[in-house]
Amino acid sequence: MKRILIVEDDLAIRELLEMNLTVAGYDTDSAVDGKEALHKIASQSYDLALLDIMLPKTDGFELMPHMKQADIPVIYVSAKSGEADRVRGLRLGAEDYLVKPFSVLELLVRIEKVLKRRDPGEAVIERCGVRVVKKERSVFVDGERVELKPMEYALMLMFLEHPNIVFSREQLLHEVWGDSYFGETRTVDNHVSILRKKLRWGNRIVTIHRVGYKLEVGD
């Protein structure tokens, strides 16, 4: 399980991040100021840090050399939206920069991309009766091979890699089909229906009324 350090002095934002990252399958730790963050990275290991900039005691920019020394990739999550701040953060070595207020889904996708750049991740995913061998793009349901079309495969991975996360139809269109796709959200409904049949996920992909879908995974 990947471990993420949240360095954020705003209690509401810190708790929001902790809750959503935990639901997404990450182990989380937190620090409320720069000094506490320095103590944590000196004594513990992390796979990634979400770092605010305007922190008490030691700000997020000052923390970056210490993060690099500890080999912890950083995503800045800050209310500072100016181009100069974004450029400074990236030049200091941050992997990404996200401006508050932010979409939790967008943050999760950015975290996933950073972690994949650092570590290709699981070569095989096994969840909800489905086994996926990524290198071969092979999908097995209860040991039986199932053929999925490219968009079906991409949609399946979104659900498998983000269990218990609610996606709107618009979010799924954006992430799976891309910005250049101008079709209707009905496309998502059709593909979800296909996955339910092919993967035997009739009760696994839950419809959230007037919102979208989630892959429901128990403890």
Residue pairs with C-beta under 8 A, 6 or more apart in sequence:
1 25
1 26
1 27
2 26
2 27
2 47
2 48
2 115
3 26
3 27
3 28
3 29
3 45
3 46
3 47
4 21
4 26
4 27
4 28
4 29
4 46
4 47
4 48
4 49
4 50
4 111
5 28
5 29
5 30
5 31
5 37
5 40
5 41
5 46
5 48
5 49
5 50
5 72
6 14
6 17
6 18
6 21
6 28
6 29
6 30
6 31
6 49
6 50
7 30
7 31
7 33
7 34
7 37
7 49
7 50
7 51
7 52
7 55
7 60
7 63
8 14
8 17
8 30
8 32
8 50
8 52
8 77
9 32
9 33
9 52
9 54
9 55
9 56
10 52
13 100
14 30
14 32
16 104
17 28
17 50
17 77
17 107
18 28
18 30
20 104
20 107
20 108
20 165
21 28
21 108
21 111
22 28
23 164
23 165
24 108
24 162
24 163
24 164
24 165
25 163
26 111
29 40
29 44
29 46
31 37
31 39
31 40
32 56
33 55
33 56
33 57
33 58
34 55
34 56
34 57
34 58
34 59
34 60
34 62
34 63
35 56
35 57
35 58
37 49
37 51
37 55
37 58
37 63
38 58
38 63
38 66
40 46
41 49
41 66
41 67
41 70
41 72
42 70
45 70
46 70
46 72
47 72
47 73
47 115
47 118
47 119
48 72
48 73
48 74
48 75
48 111
48 114
48 115
48 118
49 67
49 72
49 73
49 74
49 75
50 74
50 75
50 77
50 107
50 111
51 60
51 63
51 64
51 67
51 74
51 75
51 76
51 77
51 94
52 60
52 76
52 77
52 78
53 59
53 60
53 61
53 76
53 78
53 80
53 85
53 89
54 60
54 78
54 79
54 80
55 63
60 76
60 78
60 89
61 88
61 89
61 92
64 74
64 89
64 92
64 93
64 94
65 92
67 73
67 74
67 93
68 93
73 95
73 114
73 115
73 118
74 93
74 94
74 95
75 94
75 95
75 96
75 97
75 98
75 107
75 110
75 111
75 114
76 89
76 94
76 96
76 97
76 98
77 98
77 100
77 102
77 107
78 85
78 89
78 97
78 98
78 99
78 100
79 99
79 100
80 99
81 99
85 97
86 97
86 99
89 97
90 97
95 114
95 117
96 110
96 113
96 114
98 106
98 107
98 110
105 165
105 167
105 171
105 175
108 162
108 165
109 175
112 161
115 121
122 134
123 133
123 134
123 135
124 131
124 132
124 133
124 134
125 131
125 132
125 134
125 157
125 160
125 161
126 132
127 160
127 163
127 217
128 160
128 199
128 201
128 204
128 215
128 217
129 141
129 142
129 199
129 200
130 139
130 140
130 141
130 156
130 160
130 199
130 201
131 139
131 140
131 141
131 143
132 138
132 139
132 140
132 156
132 157
132 160
133 140
137 153
138 145
139 145
139 146
139 147
139 148
139 153
139 156
139 199
140 146
141 198
141 199
141 200
142 200
146 198
146 199
148 156
148 198
151 176
151 177
151 191
152 191
152 194
152 195
152 198
154 176
155 172
155 176
155 188
155 191
155 192
155 195
156 195
156 199
158 167
158 172
158 175
158 176
159 195
159 205
159 213
159 214
159 215
160 215
162 215
163 215
163 216
163 217
164 214
164 215
164 216
164 217
165 214
165 215
166 208
166 211
166 212
166 213
166 214
167 175
167 212
167 213
167 214
168 211
168 212
169 185
169 188
169 189
169 212
169 213
170 185
171 212
172 188
172 212
172 213
173 181
173 183
173 185
173 187
173 188
177 183
177 187
188 212
188 213
192 205
192 213
195 201
195 205
196 202
196 204
196 205
201 215
203 216
204 215
204 216
204 217
205 213
205 214
205 215
205 216
206 213
206 214
206 215
206 216
207 213
208 214
